[in-house]
Amino acid sequence: MKLKPQIKARAIAREFPANAFPLKIKGNYIRDQFGHLAITLDGVNPIEPIREIMNANMFVTVGKAWLGDVMIGVKATTLSYVGVGSGVTAPDAGDTDVETAIGARHIYTDRFRSSNIVTVSTFFASGDNNGTWGNVGLFTAVSAGDMFCHSTFAAPITKSVANTQTVDFDLTIT
């Protein structure tokens, strides 16, 4: 009997005023290789979001190959970096990087597993990767490396010195 792991991926990008405490927000999952991306924009009062944006998150082909290589011991890299870009082209299974990168990829702030859900969380301070974010990806390295998941935002968000951003990828293995 062959075991076929299924991964559901969800990324959450949340924007907060620079002096606000980020709140954890949960969302829904979409089956198979697509996940859920929710962006929450907050103003002065971080408890009441200005708006919430939800998109699909694609588990890309190179990410599937990387996962297989990790399972058989060919690769020892981990999902550690989040990259953002200004491009808004819909994700494709063949993607290997974000479109029109804004700044360098950021290393995770927190990673953990709870039962069958792996979370990779990355915090962007007020001075980090400022610009109009149109897409986000999860990677194994600060440059080059393997892309695991990719998503574009239905409505790009503006990251500036007036706010911080946290991107959470929740990967559910079933």
Backbone as CSV, one residue per row, in Angstrom:
resi,resn,N_x,N_y,N_z,CA_x,CA_y,CA_z,C_x,C_y,C_z
1,MET,0.840,-1.181,0.000,0.000,0.000,0.000,0.880,1.236,0.000
2,LYS,0.676,2.128,-0.957,1.447,3.367,-1.029,0.812,4.426,-0.148
3,LEU,1.660,5.122,0.601,1.177,6.254,1.385,1.325,7.506,0.541
4,LYS,0.300,8.279,0.463,0.345,9.504,-0.319,0.050,10.670,0.615
5,PRO,1.135,11.330,1.107,0.872,12.461,1.994,0.214,13.602,1.226
6,GLN,-0.709,14.238,1.862,-1.340,15.417,1.291,-0.984,16.592,2.175
7,ILE,-0.652,17.679,1.553,-0.298,18.865,2.312,-1.257,19.979,1.955
8,LYS,-1.824,20.576,2.972,-2.654,21.760,2.796,-1.827,22.908,3.319
9,ALA,-1.687,23.951,2.547,-0.842,25.058,2.963,-1.667,26.327,3.082
10,ARG,-1.383,27.080,4.118,-2.070,28.344,4.328,-1.029,29.346,4.759
11,ALA,-1.055,30.496,4.162,-0.162,31.567,4.583,-1.021,32.706,5.079
12,ILE,-0.597,33.322,6.139,-1.306,34.485,6.654,-0.303,35.621,6.722
13,ALA,-0.602,36.704,6.056,0.221,37.898,6.167,-0.618,38.923,6.898
14,ARG,-0.103,39.437,7.999,-0.864,40.390,8.788,-0.055,41.664,8.917
15,GLU,-0.714,42.777,8.729,-0.061,44.074,8.812,-0.554,44.795,10.051
16,PHE,0.370,45.329,10.843,0.039,46.006,12.085,0.768,47.334,12.156
17,PRO,0.241,48.308,12.893,1.005,49.513,13.168,2.295,49.107,13.885
18,ALA,3.365,49.880,13.692,4.676,49.514,14.222,4.658,49.257,15.728
19,ASN,3.767,49.894,16.473,3.753,49.728,17.930,2.678,48.756,18.418
20,ALA,2.038,48.028,17.507,0.941,47.133,17.897,1.458,45.729,18.179
21,PHE,0.725,45.000,18.981,1.039,43.607,19.259,0.254,42.749,18.277
22,PRO,0.953,41.930,17.449,0.243,41.103,16.469,-0.668,40.078,17.134
23,LEU,-1.861,39.910,16.585,-2.812,38.915,17.076,-2.807,37.727,16.128
24,LYS,-2.910,36.529,16.648,-2.956,35.333,15.813,-4.358,35.186,15.229
25,ILE,-4.436,34.982,13.931,-5.716,34.855,13.244,-5.736,33.521,12.518
26,LYS,-6.807,32.793,12.631,-6.943,31.496,11.978,-7.811,31.633,10.738
27,GLY,-7.676,30.697,9.807,-8.481,30.724,8.595,-8.854,29.316,8.164
28,ASN,-9.424,29.189,6.999,-9.842,27.900,6.470,-8.751,27.290,5.611
29,TYR,-8.846,26.000,5.402,-7.904,25.297,4.538,-8.594,24.893,3.253
30,ILE,-7.826,24.781,2.199,-8.319,24.267,0.931,-7.530,22.994,0.665
31,ARG,-8.162,21.931,0.197,-7.516,20.627,0.062,-6.413,20.596,-0.990
32,ASP,-5.615,19.532,-0.909,-4.558,19.167,-1.834,-3.451,20.206,-1.886
33,GLN,-3.043,20.576,-3.106,-1.852,21.397,-3.228,-2.119,22.896,-3.086
34,PHE,-3.353,23.281,-2.894,-3.656,24.683,-2.684,-3.928,24.918,-1.214
35,GLY,-3.600,26.080,-0.743,-3.838,26.425,0.645,-4.607,27.715,0.720
36,HIS,-4.429,28.399,1.816,-5.202,29.590,2.096,-4.262,30.709,2.495
37,LEU,-4.451,31.859,1.931,-3.649,33.025,2.255,-4.588,34.119,2.726
38,ALA,-4.365,34.603,3.928,-5.184,35.688,4.467,-4.280,36.833,4.865
39,ILE,-4.599,38.016,4.390,-3.855,39.216,4.743,-4.793,40.105,5.543
40,THR,-4.363,40.489,6.715,-5.176,41.355,7.550,-4.451,42.671,7.740
41,LEU,-5.083,43.753,7.331,-4.515,45.083,7.466,-5.122,45.749,8.684
42,ASP,-4.275,46.228,9.576,-4.760,46.847,10.800,-4.325,48.295,10.892
43,GLY,-5.198,49.103,11.494,-4.909,50.505,11.726,-4.483,50.727,13.162
44,VAL,-4.896,51.813,13.737,-4.512,52.177,15.094,-4.964,51.137,16.101
45,ASN,-6.161,50.579,15.913,-6.699,49.583,16.821,-6.495,48.195,16.203
46,PRO,-5.460,47.423,16.655,-5.161,46.145,16.015,-6.219,45.073,16.236
47,ILE,-7.200,45.319,17.089,-8.243,44.332,17.337,-9.284,44.359,16.224
48,GLU,-9.462,45.505,15.588,-10.430,45.638,14.509,-9.698,45.874,13.194
49,PRO,-9.534,44.824,12.368,-8.797,44.967,11.114,-9.495,45.917,10.145
50,ILE,-8.683,46.598,9.344,-9.213,47.481,8.307,-9.850,46.641,7.204
51,ARG,-9.171,45.581,6.802,-9.726,44.662,5.803,-8.956,43.347,5.860
52,GLU,-9.581,42.314,5.328,-8.952,41.004,5.273,-8.991,40.534,3.832
53,ILE,-7.871,40.042,3.338,-7.757,39.582,1.957,-7.410,38.099,2.000
54,MET,-8.119,37.270,1.213,-7.843,35.832,1.191,-7.571,35.373,-0.233
55,ASN,-6.517,34.544,-0.382,-6.105,34.034,-1.695,-5.713,32.576,-1.598
56,ALA,-5.565,31.935,-2.748,-5.032,30.572,-2.813,-3.520,30.615,-2.631
57,ASN,-2.975,29.541,-2.097,-1.540,29.399,-1.886,-1.120,28.104,-2.562
58,MET,-0.221,28.160,-3.543,0.122,26.981,-4.332,1.362,26.263,-3.813
59,PHE,1.252,24.961,-3.664,2.356,24.065,-3.342,3.012,23.747,-4.680
60,VAL,4.165,24.378,-4.978,4.771,24.323,-6.310,5.539,23.018,-6.546
61,THR,5.783,22.701,-7.808,6.435,21.452,-8.205,7.790,21.268,-7.542
62,VAL,8.623,22.304,-7.537,9.944,22.181,-6.916,9.812,21.936,-5.414
63,GLY,8.756,22.443,-4.798,8.501,22.179,-3.381,8.143,20.724,-3.143
64,LYS,7.381,20.141,-4.054,7.041,18.719,-3.951,8.298,17.868,-4.081
65,ALA,9.161,18.236,-5.047,10.415,17.496,-5.238,11.310,17.630,-4.003
66,TRP,11.377,18.842,-3.431,12.186,19.059,-2.220,11.667,18.168,-1.083
67,LEU,10.354,18.117,-0.900,9.771,17.303,0.165,10.140,15.834,-0.031
68,GLY,10.068,15.358,-1.260,10.462,13.975,-1.543,11.929,13.741,-1.222
69,ASP,12.792,14.697,-1.584,14.230,14.576,-1.295,14.502,14.563,0.201
70,VAL,13.773,15.359,0.968,13.931,15.368,2.424,13.516,14.004,2.989
71,MET,12.426,13.451,2.458,11.921,12.173,2.962,12.905,11.023,2.744
72,ILE,13.708,11.085,1.678,14.653,9.998,1.413,16.082,10.367,1.803
73,GLY,16.253,11.511,2.468,17.563,11.889,2.988,18.516,12.515,1.993
74,VAL,18.022,12.905,0.812,18.875,13.541,-0.188,19.172,14.989,0.191
75,LYS,18.220,15.660,0.819,18.390,17.056,1.249,18.128,17.167,2.737
76,ALA,18.882,18.082,3.362,18.715,18.299,4.804,18.292,19.736,5.096
77,THR,17.915,20.488,4.070,17.490,21.874,4.262,16.112,21.921,4.904
78,THR,15.763,23.081,5.454,14.462,23.248,6.096,13.737,24.451,5.495
79,LEU,12.445,24.545,5.751,11.660,25.703,5.317,11.937,26.828,6.296
80,SER,12.734,27.809,5.878,13.251,28.808,6.809,13.089,30.259,6.389
81,TYR,12.757,30.533,5.144,12.758,31.913,4.649,11.461,32.258,3.931
82,VAL,11.051,33.518,4.064,9.899,34.039,3.339,10.388,35.195,2.468
83,GLY,9.996,35.144,1.200,10.320,36.220,0.275,9.047,36.888,-0.196
84,VAL,9.132,38.189,-0.472,7.980,38.932,-0.985,8.366,39.632,-2.275
85,GLY,7.373,39.863,-3.121,7.617,40.555,-4.378,6.447,41.444,-4.739
86,SER,6.670,42.285,-5.746,5.625,43.219,-6.155,4.781,42.696,-7.307
87,GLY,5.190,41.604,-7.941,4.446,41.060,-9.065,3.090,40.512,-8.646
88,VAL,2.151,40.497,-9.592,0.800,40.015,-9.300,0.341,38.910,-10.254
89,THR,1.281,38.322,-11.002,0.937,37.213,-11.887,0.503,36.028,-11.036
90,ALA,-0.568,35.359,-11.443,-1.077,34.208,-10.684,0.014,33.156,-10.515
91,PRO,0.079,32.502,-9.342,1.087,31.469,-9.139,0.919,30.328,-10.128
92,ASP,2.040,29.693,-10.452,2.062,28.574,-11.374,2.833,27.440,-10.714
93,ALA,2.473,26.210,-10.997,3.151,25.063,-10.398,4.654,25.078,-10.687
94,GLY,5.070,25.694,-11.791,6.482,25.747,-12.166,7.260,26.898,-11.546
95,ASP,6.640,27.724,-10.707,7.339,28.859,-10.090,8.491,28.392,-9.209
96,THR,9.589,29.185,-9.233,10.756,28.885,-8.402,11.182,30.079,-7.561
97,ASP,10.550,31.239,-7.751,10.874,32.434,-6.968,9.686,33.387,-7.013
98,VAL,9.696,34.370,-6.102,8.659,35.397,-6.141,8.892,36.277,-7.358
99,GLU,7.852,36.943,-7.789,7.952,37.834,-8.946,8.347,39.228,-8.473
100,THR,9.442,39.758,-9.027,9.957,41.088,-8.721,10.153,41.268,-7.206
101,ALA,11.179,40.588,-6.698,11.454,40.578,-5.256,11.612,41.986,-4.684
102,ILE,11.100,42.164,-3.466,11.265,43.410,-2.706,12.182,43.071,-1.533
103,GLY,13.416,43.502,-1.604,14.369,43.226,-0.527,14.748,41.754,-0.463
104,ALA,15.530,41.420,0.562,16.006,40.050,0.756,14.950,39.204,1.453
105,ARG,15.058,37.896,1.277,14.189,36.979,2.012,14.507,37.094,3.501
106,HIS,13.498,36.888,4.315,13.657,36.963,5.774,13.599,35.571,6.388
107,ILE,14.484,35.335,7.354,14.468,34.062,8.061,13.271,34.031,9.013
108,TYR,12.807,32.836,9.289,11.651,32.667,10.154,11.875,33.289,11.530
109,THR,10.793,33.692,12.161,10.811,34.177,13.531,10.461,33.033,14.467
110,ASP,9.605,32.134,13.996,9.178,30.998,14.800,8.792,29.858,13.863
111,ARG,9.122,28.646,14.253,8.700,27.439,13.521,8.297,26.418,14.562
112,PHE,7.202,25.759,14.305,6.788,24.718,15.237,5.807,23.777,14.557
113,ARG,5.633,22.614,15.189,4.670,21.638,14.711,3.721,21.332,15.860
114,SER,2.456,21.308,15.557,1.440,20.897,16.512,0.620,19.823,15.819
115,SER,0.791,18.592,16.262,0.146,17.452,15.641,0.579,17.380,14.177
116,ASN,-0.339,17.488,13.236,0.026,17.395,11.822,0.088,18.760,11.133
117,ILE,0.217,19.841,11.904,0.304,21.183,11.321,1.666,21.786,11.639
118,VAL,2.389,22.159,10.589,3.685,22.824,10.718,3.460,24.301,10.421
119,THR,3.939,25.172,11.292,3.806,26.619,11.094,5.185,27.249,10.962
120,VAL,5.355,28.061,9.935,6.564,28.862,9.747,6.109,30.312,9.760
121,SER,6.560,31.066,10.760,6.134,32.451,10.951,7.332,33.385,10.757
122,THR,7.130,34.449,10.004,8.201,35.417,9.732,7.686,36.827,9.986
123,PHE,8.437,37.578,10.782,8.078,38.947,11.141,8.914,39.929,10.323
124,PHE,8.254,40.907,9.726,8.913,41.980,8.982,8.736,43.270,9.782
125,ALA,9.832,43.825,10.266,9.797,45.063,11.058,9.411,46.249,10.166
126,SER,9.187,47.388,10.777,8.698,48.559,10.038,9.631,48.984,8.902
127,GLY,10.923,48.738,9.021,11.860,49.136,7.965,12.167,48.049,6.946
128,ASP,11.541,46.884,7.072,11.864,45.733,6.216,10.946,45.609,5.009
129,ASN,11.542,45.384,3.844,10.831,45.031,2.610,9.650,45.940,2.314
130,ASN,9.852,47.234,2.468,8.769,48.189,2.206,8.500,48.319,0.715
131,GLY,7.240,48.406,0.389,6.800,48.518,-0.994,5.417,47.922,-1.128
132,THR,4.975,47.746,-2.361,3.665,47.162,-2.624,3.835,45.666,-2.821
133,TRP,3.364,44.898,-1.848,3.492,43.442,-1.883,2.396,42.854,-2.760
134,GLY,2.800,42.085,-3.778,1.843,41.419,-4.645,1.897,39.906,-4.540
135,ASN,3.035,39.360,-4.026,3.157,37.915,-3.899,4.136,37.561,-2.793
136,VAL,4.043,36.312,-2.312,4.869,35.828,-1.204,5.199,34.360,-1.444
137,GLY,6.390,33.943,-0.989,6.789,32.545,-1.138,7.544,32.047,0.077
138,LEU,7.510,30.738,0.293,8.228,30.074,1.383,9.387,29.295,0.771
139,PHE,10.604,29.481,1.331,11.832,28.956,0.737,12.707,28.210,1.733
140,THR,13.699,27.510,1.181,14.673,26.776,1.992,15.965,27.557,2.202
141,ALA,16.170,28.675,1.514,17.430,29.422,1.625,17.191,30.907,1.412
142,VAL,18.146,31.720,1.881,18.039,33.172,1.755,18.158,33.609,0.288
143,SER,18.894,32.850,-0.514,18.945,33.089,-1.965,19.024,31.723,-2.639
144,ALA,18.564,31.651,-3.857,18.443,30.367,-4.572,17.596,29.428,-3.709
145,GLY,18.060,28.223,-3.411,17.263,27.289,-2.605,15.991,26.875,-3.326
146,ASP,15.132,26.178,-2.631,13.885,25.674,-3.203,12.695,26.453,-2.683
147,MET,11.780,26.791,-3.597,10.509,27.397,-3.209,9.553,26.260,-2.880
148,PHE,8.802,26.400,-1.798,7.851,25.384,-1.381,6.423,25.789,-1.730
149,CYS,6.042,26.999,-1.378,4.698,27.523,-1.623,4.796,28.915,-2.231
150,HIS,3.794,29.296,-3.016,3.759,30.616,-3.648,2.315,31.104,-3.709
151,SER,2.136,32.399,-3.464,0.805,32.984,-3.522,0.882,34.427,-3.985
152,THR,-0.125,34.843,-4.716,-0.271,36.262,-5.039,-1.475,36.795,-4.285
153,PHE,-1.478,38.091,-4.070,-2.568,38.732,-3.344,-3.579,39.274,-4.342
154,ALA,-4.859,39.025,-4.099,-5.915,39.535,-4.971,-5.864,41.057,-5.020
155,ALA,-5.560,41.669,-3.893,-5.390,43.122,-3.813,-4.052,43.365,-3.116
156,PRO,-3.024,43.810,-3.878,-1.712,44.035,-3.266,-1.805,44.926,-2.020
157,ILE,-0.888,44.705,-1.088,-0.873,45.486,0.144,0.385,46.345,0.187
158,THR,0.274,47.485,0.815,1.405,48.391,0.926,2.042,48.250,2.292
159,LYS,3.316,47.862,2.288,4.108,47.736,3.513,4.992,48.967,3.587
160,SER,4.933,49.690,4.718,5.715,50.909,4.870,6.294,50.985,6.276
161,VAL,7.039,52.055,6.565,7.616,52.246,7.891,6.526,52.468,8.936
162,ALA,5.297,52.692,8.507,4.189,52.925,9.443,3.608,51.630,9.996
163,ASN,4.094,50.462,9.512,3.523,49.203,9.985,4.545,48.082,9.980
164,THR,4.163,46.987,10.594,4.937,45.751,10.557,4.086,44.702,9.865
165,GLN,4.699,43.598,9.501,3.970,42.542,8.802,4.446,41.198,9.335
166,THR,3.520,40.302,9.587,3.856,38.934,9.946,3.243,38.012,8.908
167,VAL,4.051,37.101,8.370,3.572,36.123,7.398,3.678,34.753,8.052
168,ASP,2.566,34.050,8.162,2.521,32.709,8.726,2.120,31.720,7.638
169,PHE,2.938,30.700,7.447,2.574,29.578,6.588,2.198,28.426,7.510
170,ASP,0.968,27.952,7.438,0.523,26.775,8.182,0.392,25.640,7.174
171,LEU,1.187,24.596,7.342,1.208,23.463,6.431,0.601,22.262,7.139
172,THR,-0.525,21.790,6.654,-1.232,20.671,7.275,-1.004,19.415,6.455
173,ILE,-0.454,18.384,7.090,-0.162,17.130,6.411,-1.238,16.121,6.811
174,THR,-1.934,15.601,5.784,-2.997,14.619,6.056,-2.792,13.380,5.227
